[in-house]
Amino acid sequence: MKKRIAFTLIAPVLLGFFFLPAFSQEDMEQIDDGYFVSDQRPPVAFRHDEHNELAEIEECNECHHVYEDGKKLEDESSEDLSCSECHEEKSSGRQPGLRRAFHMNCKGCHLENKKGPIMCGQCHVR
């Protein structure tokens, strides 16, 4: 009888301890459009809304840009497209390849603003 009572009291605590953390990452997204087949590093974990709030980013096209003839179109945004729809694996002319585009956009902004991670393992957490 005591074992049954102990199990009844301990089981919910253990379930909560092991399974609730999974739900706390509900807003966790990954920056990965499935293009890279054999990544050397895992996709970047990215909390979109939290990032934009901390970085005080209000306009989608600050990250989701559109270029035409080498110039960024200030009124256009590409948030409805995956990055690989415009960027191929390799660079082509002035357009960077996909991996380089990710790094230029994210890491470039972090360097420019002197905020945010810039080392590989800070974004690509194993």
ABEGO torsion letter per residue (X at the ends): XAAAAAAAAAAAAAAAAAAAAAAAAAABBBBBAGABABBABBBBBBBAAAAAAAAGBABAAAABBBBBGGBBBAABBAAABBAAAABBABBBEABBBAAAAAAAAAAAAAAAAGBEBABAAAABBX
